Amino acid sequence: VGGAIAPGPAVMTAYLADHTALLPRIKWPVRIPPIGRSTRSAMAVGAVAGYAGLLKAVCARLAEAIGEKHATVILTGGFAKRLARSMGRRVRVSPRLTLEGLLRVYAINKAR
């Protein structure tokens, strides 16, 4: 049906480190507290909580566009499991979605 692609929390914090004078790079995975009490933990909280909000908004928009309140949401990538817990809805986690798709394309082409 379709979907959306957005940069993950690691890309967000890398961008901040690369485009600001004083913000550091974060080594992931880090423990993410409820409230950041250091620069690194505050960046992690902002990236993960902000990204969870982004995901919720994108999912709501896509569900509205297709007229499905209970559409299947599939999360992929390095933060998929961590973000799935903060979604407030059931999601499927598929860390190797791209590789699985490439395998299917290969199998289809090989059969021809």
PEZIFEN-V736841 format. One record per helix or strand of 3 or more residues. SS is the DSSP state (hx for helix, st for strand). FROM is the first residue (numbers start at 1). TO is the last residue. If there is no record, write none. Layout:
BEGIN
SS_FROM_TO ; SS_FROM_TO
END
This chain:
BEGIN
hx_9_19 ; hx_39_66 ; hx_80_84 ; hx_97_111
END
